[in-house]
């Protein structure tokens, strides 16, 4: 079976790790992770199902999901400088410029997810998105382990 892509948009804040932690907590509380919801339809709509967490902690959910992973942002634990398992890294500015003609893309520009083609299973990336030349959102995206 191949890996499953997942992605989320969150309001911008300068501390990427803080934004990632808040997103992970939100999705854990909503119960949008395997095994509670084995497969989630992305992009998440405002009325996306939210059955509530079925585990005491994120660590418990990760353990229960075993080698499949949670197929969600819960699998990505930290911000890093180089690609690694359970880590999100910034899409390089040079790659964004090559794909979109700018290092400061808008949400509309990245909706094609071209930047996502080289992401390995169990890895993730993020892109700071701009509106009116100001950071407005962070896009987190990853590929599940299974």
C-alpha positions, 0 to 999 in steps of 0.5 A, a space after each residue: 500500500 502507498 503512503 497517503 498525503 495529508 495537509 493543513 492550513 493554519 494561521 501564521 505565527 512566527 514560531 513554526 514549532 508552536 504552530 505545529 504543536 497547536 495543530 497536532 493538539 487540535 487534530 488529536 482532540 478532534 479525533 482525526 487520526 488513525 485508528 479513530 478515523 482510518 482514512 481522512 479525506 483532505 482537504 478538511 472542510 469546516 464541517 469535517 467529522 470530529 469524533 473526538 480523541 479515543 486515546 489518552 495522549 498523542 503518544 498513545 495514539 501513535 503507539 496504537 497506530 503502529 507501523 501504519 502511523 496516524 495518517 495525520 499531522 500527529 506523525 510529524 513531531 518536530 520542525 527540522 533543518 533537513 528531511 527526516 522521519 517525523 519531521 517537517 522542513 521548510 520547502 526551500 525558497 529556491 524550489 518555491 521560486 522555481 515552481 511559483 516564481 516567488 519565495 512568498 507564494 499565496 495559498 492559491 499558488 500552492 494549491 496544485 501541491 507541486 512542491 509535495 511531489 518529492 516528500 518521502 513517507 513519514 516526512 513532512 514539509 511546510 510553506 509560509 503563505 502570503 497575502 498582500 505581501 505579509 505572512 498569513 498562513 502556514 501550510 503543513 503537509 506530509 505523507 503517511 508511513 503506510 
